[in-house]
Amino acid sequence: MKILQLCPDYPPYVRGGGAQTYKILADEWKKDGHEVEVIASVPSALANKQTAASDGGECDFFRLIGAPERLREASYFMPMHPGEMLRLRRTLKVKAAASDRIVIHGIMETMPLLSLFLLRRYSDRILLVDHAVSTAEHTTLLNLSSRIMYRTIGKLAVGSKGNILVFGDRSRLEFINYFGRQHAPSISVVPLGIDAVGFADCYSRAMERESRLSKWLSSYVRQNCPFILSIGRNVRTKGFDVLIRSFSETVKRYPDAALLIAGDAAAHTNELKQLAEELHLTDRIHFMGRVTEEEKVFLMVKCALLAIPSLKEGYGLNAVEADILGVPVVATRTGAHEQILHGSMSCLFVQPGNESELTRSLNEMLSRPRLPSEFRKDEAARFDMRELSRKYLDTFSGR
């Protein structure tokens, strides 16, 4: 089978959870004997000038107009360069005609939106994958525009077959609302996942190097002092400012506690550091920047709890990893957090942006005995993208 995959981002320009998922899908489909071609967008600011947009590599990149640093979160909503738009039209015309399946991730970003419009004649071949960001979590303007997009261009992707895939139950209900109950059979739920084998290997390496990693961790946290971990790029939607203000109350009850924030720095990082300084917490809050996968796993295993304070979220791969390792979690009711962590006895949920509720949950979780974390094979199997990748195509064919 020939599969054409279109996504808003892709490695190497972006290394986030979504981009890695798209790559895992492509790799797994290739292993199953399918031919896979990938098309993705890249903001001009991220593009490597030494790499041509169409270099014949694993992915064909199309440049969007660059966004200022303060608008980096909206990079994938920026217009496409006119010349690139023409090239995209030509490319899709050729590749879509030769493809048996067309997998489009999302609808709100520029690349998938343009692709849906340009490929409307191939609706019977399209599998539209939603990223589980509820429109209720968008601002009023984006909420309105997303509803319009789904109910107009989005309907072009709705055919008689089961060709809409969502990551969570809430998204399924929203899609039924957009498209009508007559299309409910076309909307399937398949959870997002990770490279479970790679994650298991990473866990093993982290445990083998515990002595070295413990020494590294001691440069941030004193031995035997509990620390709260939060992971993600330092952007406003991750809610780190809410977490910092909540933590300022938590340290009054747990004066030895620390907060470690791991993830790429951004323009917002300076504001977060200033907030920590204003609250006199610079000795308690540490911005670690990007850490390796091995370091991340070690931090998760050793932390008192993982805090996920996102104001809005796509799916929440950190929650998946925490569930696999049995890490205590305090998470906001956004994305698919509740669905991922359903049934976990070591998880508390709070409303996004609610500082007092987050403080109470942090305090309660810190008061509980911390059970040792370990890699849980049964949980990993639930989120193994090697298996889930096959369900994408099974969903399309209605099996």
C-alpha positions in Angstrom: 0.0 0.0 0.0 1.2 3.5 -0.8 0.6 5.9 2.1 0.9 9.7 1.9 1.3 11.3 5.4 0.8 15.0 5.9 1.6 16.7 9.2 2.3 20.1 10.6 5.8 19.3 11.8 8.4 16.5 11.5 12.0 15.8 12.7 14.7 17.1 12.5 13.3 20.6 12.7 11.0 19.8 15.5 11.6 17.1 18.2 8.3 17.4 20.1 5.9 14.6 20.9 3.7 15.1 17.9 6.7 15.2 15.4 8.1 12.1 17.0 4.8 10.3 16.7 4.5 11.1 13.0 8.0 9.6 12.5 7.2 6.5 14.4 4.1 6.0 12.4 6.0 6.3 9.1 8.7 3.9 10.3 6.3 1.3 11.5 4.3 1.4 8.2 7.5 1.0 6.3 8.4 -2.0 8.4 5.0 -3.5 7.6 5.9 -3.3 3.9 4.0 -0.1 2.9 5.5 2.7 0.8 5.3 5.9 2.8 5.9 9.5 1.7 5.8 12.3 4.2 5.0 16.0 3.7 5.3 18.6 6.5 5.6 22.3 7.1 8.4 24.1 8.8 8.5 27.8 9.9 11.2 29.7 8.1 12.9 30.5 11.4 13.5 26.8 12.1 14.6 25.8 8.6 18.2 24.8 8.1 19.5 27.0 5.3 21.9 24.3 4.3 19.0 21.9 3.5 16.9 22.5 0.5 13.2 22.3 1.0 12.9 19.4 -1.5 16.2 17.5 -0.9 14.7 14.1 -1.6 15.1 13.0 2.0 12.7 11.3 4.3 10.3 14.2 4.4 9.4 16.9 1.9 9.3 20.2 3.8 7.3 23.3 2.8 8.3 26.6 4.4 5.8 28.8 6.2 6.3 32.5 6.8 8.4 32.9 10.0 6.7 34.1 13.2 8.3 36.5 15.7 9.7 34.7 18.8 6.8 36.0 21.0 4.4 34.3 18.5 6.3 31.0 18.2 3.4 29.1 19.6 1.5 30.1 16.5 4.3 29.2 14.1 2.3 26.4 12.4 -0.7 28.7 11.8 1.3 31.1 9.7 0.8 31.6 6.0 2.8 29.5 3.5 5.2 31.3 1.2 3.4 31.8 -2.2 6.1 29.9 -4.1 5.9 27.0 -1.6 2.1 26.9 -1.9 2.4 26.5 -5.7 4.9 23.7 -5.2 2.7 22.0 -2.6 -0.2 22.0 -5.0 1.9 20.4 -7.7 3.4 17.9 -5.3 0.0 16.8 -3.9 -1.5 16.5 -7.4 1.2 13.9 -8.3 1.6 12.1 -5.0 -2.1 11.9 -4.0 -3.0 10.3 -7.3 -0.5 7.6 -6.7 -1.5 7.0 -3.1 -3.9 4.4 -1.7 -4.2 6.2 1.7 -3.8 9.8 2.7 -3.3 10.4 6.4 -3.7 14.0 7.5 -2.9 15.0 11.0 -5.1 17.8 12.3 -7.0 20.5 10.5 -6.2 23.8 12.3 -2.6 24.2 11.3 -1.7 25.6 7.9 -0.3 22.4 6.3 -3.2 20.0 7.0 -5.8 22.7 6.3 -4.3 23.5 2.9 -3.9 19.8 2.2 -7.6 19.0 3.0 -8.6 21.8 0.7 -6.4 20.8 -2.2 -7.2 17.1 -1.8 -11.0 17.4 -1.5 -11.5 15.2 -4.6 -9.7 12.3 -2.7 -12.0 12.3 0.3 -12.5 8.6 0.0 -8.8 8.0 0.6 -8.3 10.4 3.5 -7.9 9.5 7.1 -8.2 12.6 9.2 -6.5 12.4 12.5 -7.5 14.8 15.3 -5.1 15.8 18.0 -7.6 15.9 20.9 -7.3 19.6 21.6 -10.8 20.5 22.5 -12.2 23.6 20.9 -13.5 24.5 24.4 -9.8 25.1 25.4 -9.2 27.6 22.6 -9.7 31.4 23.0 -13.0 32.7 21.8 -11.8 33.7 18.4 -10.0 30.4 17.8 -12.9 28.5 19.1 -15.2 30.1 16.5 -12.7 29.7 13.7 -12.1 26.0 14.6 -15.8 25.3 14.6 -16.1 26.9 11.2 -13.2 25.0 9.8 -14.4 21.6 11.0 -18.0 22.2 9.8 -16.8 23.4 6.3 -13.5 22.1 5.0 -13.5 19.4 7.6 -16.6 17.9 6.1 -14.7 17.3 2.9 -12.8 14.6 4.7 -16.0 12.9 5.9 -17.0 10.1 3.5 -19.1 7.0 3.9 -16.2 5.0 5.4 -14.7 5.1 8.8 -12.1 7.8 8.1 -11.9 10.0 11.1 -9.6 9.0 13.9 -9.4 10.8 17.3 -7.2 10.2 20.3 -9.9 10.7 23.0 -13.5 10.2 23.8 -14.1 14.0 24.3 -12.9 14.7 20.8 -15.2 12.0 19.4 -18.2 13.7 21.0 -17.1 17.1 19.6 -16.7 15.6 16.1 -20.2 14.1 16.3 -21.4 17.6 17.2 -19.6 19.1 14.2 -20.5 16.5 11.6 -23.8 15.2 12.9 -24.8 11.9 14.5 -25.2 10.2 11.1 -21.4 10.3 10.9 -20.8 8.8 14.3 -19.8 5.4 12.9 -17.1 7.2 10.9 -15.3 8.5 14.0 -13.1 6.0 15.8 -10.9 6.4 19.0 -7.4 5.1 18.9 -5.1 6.4 21.7 -1.8 8.0 20.9 1.3 6.2 22.1 5.1 6.0 22.2 7.9 3.8 21.1 7.5 1.4 24.0 10.5 -0.7 23.1 12.7 2.4 22.9 11.3 3.7 26.2 12.0 0.4 27.9 15.6 0.5 26.7 15.9 4.1 27.9 14.6 3.1 31.3 17.1 0.2 31.5 20.0 2.6 30.6 18.9 5.1 33.2 18.9 2.5 35.9 22.3 1.1 34.9 23.7 4.6 35.2 21.9 5.5 38.4 25.1 6.5 40.2 26.2 9.0 37.5 22.7 10.4 37.0 22.3 10.8 40.8 25.4 12.9 40.9 24.0 15.0 38.1 20.7 15.4 39.9 22.4 16.5 43.1 23.5 19.7 41.3 19.9 20.7 41.4 18.4 19.0 44.5 19.9 18.1 47.8 19.9 14.4 48.6 16.6 13.1 50.1 14.8 16.3 49.4 11.5 15.8 47.5 11.1 17.5 44.2 8.2 18.2 41.8 9.0 17.6 38.2 7.3 19.3 35.2 8.3 18.8 31.6 7.6 20.8 28.5 8.7 23.6 26.3 8.6 26.9 28.2 5.5 28.4 26.5 2.4 29.9 28.1 0.1 27.1 27.2 2.1 24.7 29.5 0.9 26.6 32.6 4.3 26.8 34.3 3.5 30.3 35.7 0.4 28.8 37.4 2.6 26.0 38.8 5.2 28.4 40.1 2.6 30.4 42.0 1.1 27.3 43.4 4.5 26.0 44.4 5.1 29.2 46.3 2.4 28.1 48.6 3.5 24.5 48.7 6.9 25.3 50.0 5.3 26.9 53.1 4.2 23.4 54.1 7.1 21.5 52.6 10.1 23.9 53.0 12.6 21.3 51.6 10.7 20.7 48.4 12.1 21.8 45.0 10.6 22.3 41.6 12.4 21.2 38.4 11.1 22.4 35.0 12.7 20.5 32.1 12.2 21.5 28.5 13.4 23.8 25.8 13.8 27.5 26.8 11.7 30.1 24.9 11.0 33.8 25.2 8.6 33.0 28.0 11.4 31.5 30.1 12.7 34.9 31.2 9.3 35.8 32.5 9.1 32.5 34.4 12.5 33.1 36.0 11.5 36.6 36.9 8.3 35.3 38.6 10.4 32.8 40.6 12.7 35.7 41.6 9.8 37.9 42.7 8.5 35.0 44.8 12.0 34.5 46.3 12.2 30.9 45.0 15.3 31.0 42.8 17.0 28.5 45.2 13.9 26.2 44.9 13.0 26.4 41.2 15.4 25.2 38.6 15.0 25.6 34.8 16.9 22.6 33.4 16.4 23.3 29.7 16.2 20.3 27.3 17.3 17.0 28.9 18.1 13.7 27.2 15.5 11.0 27.1 17.6 9.0 29.6 17.8 12.0 32.0 14.0 12.6 31.7 13.2 9.0 32.6 15.6 9.2 35.6 13.9 12.4 36.8 10.5 10.8 36.5 11.6 7.8 38.5 13.1 9.9 41.3 10.6 12.7 41.5 8.0 13.0 44.3 5.4 13.7 41.6 5.0 14.8 38.0 3.0 18.0 37.6 1.2 18.6 34.3 -0.3 22.1 34.6 -1.2 22.6 31.0 -3.8 25.2 30.2 -4.6 23.2 27.0 -3.0 20.1 25.7 -3.1 17.9 22.6 -2.8 14.4 24.1 -0.2 14.4 26.8 2.7 12.0 26.2 4.2 12.9 29.5 1.1 11.4 31.1 1.6 8.2 29.1 5.2 7.9 30.2 4.2 8.6 33.8 1.5 5.9 33.7 3.9 3.4 32.3 6.4 4.1 35.1 3.8 4.3 37.9 4.8 7.9 38.7 2.4 10.0 40.9 0.8 12.7 38.8 -1.1 16.0 39.3 -2.6 16.9 36.0 -5.1 19.4 34.6 -8.4 18.3 33.0 -7.2 19.0 29.5 -6.3 16.9 26.5 -6.7 13.2 27.2 -5.1 13.3 30.7 -8.2 11.8 32.4 -8.5 9.1 29.8 -4.8 8.1 29.9 -4.6 8.0 33.7 -8.1 6.6 34.3 -8.0 4.1 37.2 -4.7 5.3 38.6 -4.7 5.6 42.4 -1.7 8.0 42.3 -3.2 10.7 40.2 -5.2 13.9 41.0 -6.9 16.2 38.5 -7.4 20.0 38.7 -9.0 22.6 36.6 -6.6 24.4 34.2 -5.4 27.7 35.7 -6.8 27.1 39.2 -3.8 27.9 41.5 -5.5 27.1 44.8 -6.8 23.7 43.6 -3.3 22.9 42.2 -1.7 23.8 45.5 -4.0 21.6 47.4 -3.3 18.7 45.1 0.4 19.2 45.2 0.3 19.2 49.0 -1.9 16.1 49.2 0.3 14.1 46.8 3.4 15.1 48.7 1.8 13.8 51.9 1.3 10.4 50.4 3.9 7.6 50.7 5.9 7.4 47.5 6.0 3.9 46.0 9.0 2.9 43.9 8.6 3.5 40.2 9.3 0.8 37.6 8.7 0.0 34.0 5.4 -1.7 33.7 5.2 -3.9 30.5 1.4 -4.3 30.6 0.9 -0.5 30.6 3.5 0.0 28.0 1.6 -2.5 25.7 -1.5 -0.2 25.9 0.4 2.7 24.3 2.9 0.9 22.0 2.8 2.8 18.7 4.2 -0.3 17.0 0.7 -1.8 17.5 -1.3 1.3 17.3 0.1 2.2 13.9 -1.7 -0.8 12.4 -5.0 0.3 14.0 -4.7 3.5 11.9 -5.1 1.6 8.7 -7.5 -0.9 10.3 -9.7 2.1 11.3 -9.7 3.4 7.8 -10.8 0.1 6.3 -13.5 -0.3 9.0 -12.0 -3.4 10.6 
